[in-house]
Amino acid sequence: MLIGATRPVGRLALTGGAFALLAHGAWAENARVVKDPMIFVEAGIFCPREASGREEAPGTERGYIDLIDGELTANFHTTIIPGELGIGFGVRFQLQEGMGARTAYIVTEHPPFGSPPVTVERYATTVYDDSANASLFTFDFPYEVAIGTWTIGVEIDGEMVLSQEFTIVPPEDSFISADMCRGPALMS
């Protein structure tokens, strides 16, 4: 499921349990492209958050995206993603200072899934120069877990100004798991 973060009000921050780890030095293992007027903030795994709403997005496999209020930050800085239900991954970015607000398209390319199978999903959003945007994909259903190369990109005026590759691997090939988002088990 594609997810877009709504513009943060008062630059809310995640607190309580949000942490960041460098996983296998994978921060820059996969290809990344950044061009003016875009600023790359971070890429990685984002632990699940409740959606605050839904927005129509006819260019996506489901026809809508979920929206999340507040500022999101990556919990694990990696581009190697375990193909496991509940895992979300993506990028944070913003426009360079003085650019104001612009319409952009989020373009997600992935191995085929769905019926009929799709390989490219696209939706419009507004990007800003005074706060970061986030674009995520969360594996909500087994059919969405497509092992292989995924790319999340941002297009402005027909030009791809940000592109980040991710490699989705079988869960047993990653030391990160969805359980890590729920915290450590209590011991008796």
C-alpha positions as CSV (number, residue, x, y, z in Angstrom):
1,M,0.0,0.0,0.0
2,L,1.4,3.4,-1.0
3,I,1.4,5.9,1.8
4,G,1.9,9.7,1.8
5,A,2.6,11.8,4.8
6,T,0.4,14.9,5.1
7,R,2.2,18.1,5.7
8,P,3.3,18.3,9.3
9,V,1.6,20.8,11.5
10,G,4.2,22.6,13.7
11,R,6.8,20.1,12.6
12,L,5.7,17.3,14.9
13,A,8.3,14.7,15.7
14,L,8.1,11.0,16.4
15,T,8.9,10.2,20.0
16,G,8.9,7.2,22.2
17,G,10.6,4.2,20.6
18,A,11.7,5.7,17.3
19,F,15.3,4.8,16.7
20,A,17.7,4.6,13.8
21,L,20.3,1.9,12.9
22,L,22.6,1.6,10.0
23,A,21.9,-1.8,8.6
24,H,24.9,-3.5,6.9
25,G,26.1,-0.1,5.8
26,A,23.3,-0.3,3.3
27,W,22.5,3.4,3.5
28,A,24.0,3.9,0.0
29,E,24.2,0.4,-1.3
30,N,21.4,0.9,-3.9
31,A,21.4,3.6,-6.6
32,R,20.1,7.1,-5.7
33,V,19.7,10.1,-7.9
34,V,19.1,13.6,-6.6
35,K,18.7,16.7,-8.8
36,D,17.8,20.4,-8.2
37,P,15.4,21.5,-6.8
38,M,15.2,18.4,-4.6
39,I,16.9,17.7,-1.3
40,F,17.2,14.1,-0.2
41,V,16.6,13.7,3.6
42,E,16.7,9.9,4.2
43,A,15.7,6.5,3.0
44,G,14.9,3.4,5.0
45,I,12.4,1.3,6.9
46,F,9.5,3.1,8.6
47,C,7.7,1.3,11.3
48,P,3.9,1.2,10.9
49,R,1.7,4.1,11.9
50,E,-2.1,4.4,11.7
51,A,-3.5,6.1,8.6
52,S,-5.4,9.3,9.3
53,G,-7.2,9.2,6.0
54,R,-7.2,8.1,2.4
55,E,-6.8,9.9,-0.9
56,E,-7.8,8.8,-4.3
57,A,-4.9,7.9,-6.5
58,P,-6.1,6.4,-9.8
59,G,-2.6,5.6,-11.0
60,T,-2.0,3.1,-8.2
61,E,-2.7,-0.6,-7.9
62,R,-5.5,0.0,-5.4
63,G,-6.7,3.4,-6.6
64,Y,-5.9,5.2,-3.4
65,I,-3.1,6.0,-1.0
66,D,-3.3,6.1,2.8
67,L,-2.3,9.4,4.5
68,I,-0.4,9.7,7.8
69,D,-0.4,12.9,9.9
70,G,2.8,14.3,11.4
71,E,6.4,14.0,10.5
72,L,7.8,10.6,9.8
73,T,11.4,9.5,10.2
74,A,13.1,6.3,9.2
75,N,13.5,3.8,12.0
76,F,16.2,1.8,10.1
77,H,18.5,3.5,7.5
78,T,18.8,0.8,4.9
79,T,17.8,0.1,1.3
80,I,17.8,-3.7,1.9
81,I,14.2,-4.4,2.9
82,P,12.8,-7.7,4.3
83,G,9.8,-8.8,2.3
84,E,7.5,-9.2,5.3
85,L,4.0,-8.1,6.1
86,G,3.9,-4.9,8.1
87,I,7.2,-3.6,6.8
88,G,7.1,-0.1,5.3
89,F,10.0,1.5,3.4
90,G,10.5,4.7,1.5
91,V,12.1,8.2,1.3
92,R,11.9,11.6,2.9
93,F,12.7,14.7,0.8
94,Q,12.0,18.4,0.4
95,L,12.4,21.2,-2.0
96,Q,15.4,23.6,-1.8
97,E,14.8,26.8,0.2
98,G,12.9,29.5,-1.7
99,M,11.0,27.0,-4.0
100,G,7.7,27.3,-2.0
101,A,5.3,24.5,-2.8
102,R,5.2,22.5,-6.1
103,T,3.1,19.7,-7.5
104,A,5.1,16.5,-7.8
105,Y,4.4,12.9,-8.8
106,I,5.5,10.0,-6.7
107,V,6.5,7.1,-9.1
108,T,7.0,3.6,-7.6
109,E,8.4,0.9,-9.8
110,H,8.4,-2.7,-8.7
111,P,8.1,-6.3,-9.8
112,P,4.6,-7.2,-11.1
113,F,1.8,-7.8,-8.7
114,G,-2.0,-7.3,-8.5
115,S,-4.7,-8.2,-10.9
116,P,-4.1,-7.2,-13.6
117,P,-0.4,-7.1,-12.7
118,V,1.1,-3.6,-12.4
119,T,4.8,-2.6,-12.3
120,V,4.5,1.2,-12.0
121,E,2.3,3.2,-9.6
122,R,2.0,7.0,-9.8
123,Y,0.2,9.7,-7.8
124,A,0.3,13.5,-7.4
125,T,1.3,15.2,-4.2
126,T,2.4,18.7,-3.1
127,V,6.1,19.1,-2.0
128,Y,7.4,22.0,0.1
129,D,10.6,23.8,0.9
130,D,9.9,24.3,4.6
131,S,9.2,20.7,5.6
132,A,10.0,17.2,4.5
133,N,7.6,15.0,2.6
134,A,7.6,11.2,2.9
135,S,6.6,8.6,0.4
136,L,6.4,5.0,1.7
137,F,5.2,1.6,0.6
138,T,4.0,-0.8,3.3
139,F,3.4,-4.5,2.7
140,D,-0.2,-4.9,3.8
141,F,-1.1,-8.1,1.9
142,P,1.0,-11.1,0.9
143,Y,0.5,-10.5,-2.9
144,E,2.3,-7.1,-2.5
145,V,5.5,-8.7,-1.2
146,A,7.5,-8.7,-4.5
147,I,11.1,-9.8,-4.1
148,G,13.5,-7.8,-6.3
149,T,14.4,-4.2,-7.1
150,W,11.9,-1.4,-6.3
151,T,12.4,2.3,-7.0
152,I,10.6,5.2,-5.4
153,G,11.0,8.4,-7.4
154,V,9.8,12.0,-7.3
155,E,9.0,13.7,-10.6
156,I,8.5,17.5,-11.1
157,D,7.7,19.1,-14.5
158,G,8.2,15.8,-16.2
159,E,11.8,15.3,-14.8
160,M,12.8,12.7,-12.2
161,V,14.5,14.8,-9.5
162,L,14.8,12.1,-6.9
163,S,15.1,8.3,-7.4
164,Q,16.0,5.7,-4.7
165,E,16.4,2.0,-5.4
166,F,15.5,-0.6,-2.7
167,T,16.2,-4.3,-2.8
168,I,13.4,-6.5,-1.3
169,V,14.8,-9.7,0.0
170,P,13.3,-12.8,1.7
171,P,12.8,-12.1,5.4
172,E,15.4,-14.7,6.4
173,D,18.0,-12.8,4.4
174,S,17.7,-9.7,6.7
175,F,18.5,-9.1,10.3
176,I,15.6,-6.5,10.5
177,S,12.1,-7.8,11.0
178,A,8.6,-6.3,11.6
179,D,8.9,-7.6,15.2
180,M,11.6,-5.0,15.8
181,C,9.0,-2.2,15.2
182,R,7.0,-3.6,18.2
183,G,10.0,-3.4,20.5
184,P,11.8,-6.1,22.6
185,A,9.9,-8.9,24.2
186,L,9.4,-8.7,27.9
187,M,11.4,-11.2,29.9
188,S,10.1,-12.8,33.1
